[in-house]
Amino acid sequence: MNSHWEDLNFLLVVGTVGFMAGLFVAIASILGVLSVAGGAFGAHALKGTLTDTALSSFETGVRYQMYHAIALLIIALLISQNPDLKELVAAGWCFVAGVVLFSGSLYGLSLLGIKALGPITPLGGLAFIIGWISLAIAGGKLA
C-alpha cells in the first residue's frame, strides 16, 4: 500500500516528463491567450466603465497572469531537460495556483466588486513567491 508521500510524489511527477511538460505548455498557452484577451478587454471595453483604481487592479491581474504564463513555459522546457527536479513541477503548480488566486481575485474585485475576495489576493502572491523560491532551488541544483 502506498504512503501519502508516495501519492504526493506521483501527483508531482504524474507519470512521465513529457506529460508534465506538455500539460504546463497547454496551461501556459491558455493563461497567455486569456491575458491577451483580458488586456484588450481592459483597454477597450473597461476604460470609462471602471474606476481608475478598479481598472488598475484589473490590469495588475492581467500583467501577473502573463508574467507567470511565460514563466510556466520556461518551466515546461526545464522539466523536459531535467526530469528529476521535482522543484520545477512544484514551481509550475505554484504559478498556476498563484494566477487563479491572485489574478482571479483581482478580476473578481475589479469587475464584480466582491470585497470578500480581497483576502485571497495575498494568498496568490504567496503562491507566486513559493513558486519562485522553488524555481531558485531547482536552479541551485542545476548549477
C-alpha positions in Angstrom: 0.0 0.0 0.0 1.3 3.4 -1.0 2.1 6.0 1.7 0.7 9.5 1.4 4.2 10.7 0.5 4.3 8.3 -2.4 0.9 9.5 -3.6 2.1 13.1 -3.3 5.3 12.2 -5.3 3.1 10.7 -8.0 0.9 13.8 -8.1 4.0 16.0 -8.5 5.6 13.9 -11.3 2.4 12.4 -12.8 4.0 9.6 -14.6 6.1 11.0 -17.4 8.2 14.0 -18.0 6.5 14.6 -21.4 3.1 14.7 -19.8 4.0 17.4 -17.2 5.9 19.5 -19.8 3.0 19.2 -22.2 0.4 20.0 -19.5 2.3 23.1 -18.4 2.7 24.2 -22.1 -1.1 23.8 -22.5 -1.9 25.6 -19.3 0.6 28.4 -20.0 -0.9 28.8 -23.5 -4.4 29.2 -22.1 -3.3 31.6 -19.5 -1.4 33.6 -22.2 -4.4 33.9 -24.5 -6.6 34.9 -21.7 -4.1 37.5 -20.7 -4.0 39.0 -24.2 -7.8 38.9 -24.3 -8.1 40.4 -20.8 -5.7 43.2 -21.7 -7.6 44.1 -24.8 -10.9 43.9 -22.9 -9.5 46.2 -20.2 -8.0 48.7 -22.7 -11.2 48.9 -24.8 -14.3 47.8 -23.0 -13.5 48.7 -19.4 -12.0 52.1 -19.8 -14.6 54.6 -18.7 -16.7 51.8 -17.2 -14.5 51.0 -14.1 -13.0 53.4 -11.7 -9.3 54.1 -12.2 -8.5 52.0 -9.1 -10.6 49.1 -10.3 -9.1 49.3 -13.8 -5.6 49.4 -12.3 -6.3 46.3 -10.2 -7.7 44.5 -13.3 -4.5 45.4 -15.3 -2.3 44.2 -12.5 -4.1 40.8 -12.6 -3.6 40.6 -16.4 0.1 41.5 -16.1 0.9 39.0 -13.4 -1.1 36.3 -15.3 1.1 36.9 -18.4 4.3 37.0 -16.4 3.6 33.7 -14.9 2.3 32.2 -18.2 5.7 32.9 -19.7 7.4 31.5 -16.6 5.4 28.4 -16.9 6.5 27.9 -20.5 10.1 28.2 -19.3 9.4 25.7 -16.5 8.0 23.2 -19.1 11.2 23.5 -21.1 13.3 23.0 -18.0 11.2 19.9 -17.0 11.8 18.4 -20.4 15.5 18.7 -19.9 15.7 18.0 -16.2 13.1 15.4 -15.4 14.3 14.6 -11.9 13.8 18.1 -10.4 10.5 18.0 -8.6 11.1 21.6 -7.5 10.3 22.6 -11.1 6.9 20.8 -11.0 6.2 22.4 -7.6 7.1 25.8 -9.0 4.8 25.3 -12.0 1.8 24.3 -9.8 2.5 27.3 -7.5 2.4 29.6 -10.5 -0.9 28.1 -11.7 -2.3 28.5 -8.2 -1.0 32.0 -8.0 -2.7 33.0 -11.2 -6.0 31.6 -10.0 -5.8 33.1 -6.6 -4.0 36.4 -7.3 -5.2 37.4 -10.7 -8.6 35.7 -10.3 -9.3 37.6 -7.1 -8.3 40.9 -8.7 -10.7 40.2 -11.6 -13.5 39.5 -9.1 -12.7 42.6 -7.1 -12.5 44.9 -10.0 -15.3 43.6 -12.2 -17.8 42.4 -9.7 -16.8 44.4 -6.6 -16.7 41.2 -4.4 -14.9 42.6 -1.4 -14.7 39.1 0.2 -12.0 38.2 -2.5 -9.6 40.8 -1.0 -8.0 38.4 1.5 -7.4 35.8 -1.3 -5.1 38.1 -3.3 -2.2 37.8 -0.9 -2.5 34.0 -0.9 -2.0 34.1 -4.6 1.0 36.4 -4.1 2.4 33.9 -1.6 1.9 31.1 -4.1 3.9 33.1 -6.6 6.7 33.7 -4.0 6.8 29.9 -3.1 7.0 29.1 -6.9 9.9 31.5 -7.4 11.7 30.0 -4.4 11.1 26.5 -5.7 12.5 27.6 -9.1 15.6 29.1 -7.4 16.1 25.8 -5.5 15.9 23.9 -8.8 18.4 26.4 -10.3 20.8 25.8 -7.5 20.6 22.0 -8.1 21.3 22.7 -11.8 24.4 24.7 -11.1 
